[in-house]
Amino acid sequence: MAKQCDICGKGTVAGNQISHAHNVTKRTWEPNLQKVRAWVDGGVKRVRVCTRCLRSGRVQKPPVRSWQPESEA
């Protein structure tokens, strides 16, 4: 499974790390992914979403379940 956001597709990017002595080495930057329960296709599914999508409201979370048994009156 790729380290990629299920909503926007943001993934790992590569570049160079440069020290003060100008030593250059390869490194990667990974997105801040969170596992979240969200509405997907009319049902609840656990998806990996970047924090920017969570903050911007692109993910709709399911309603909080009540643990009280429903009383039939």
PyMOL commands that set and color helices and strands:
alter all, ss='L'
color gray80, all
select helices_A, chain A and resi 51-56
alter helices_A, ss='H'
color red, helices_A
select strands_A, chain A and resi 13-18+24-29+33-40+43-50
alter strands_A, ss='S'
color yellow, strands_A
deselect
rebuild
show_as cartoon
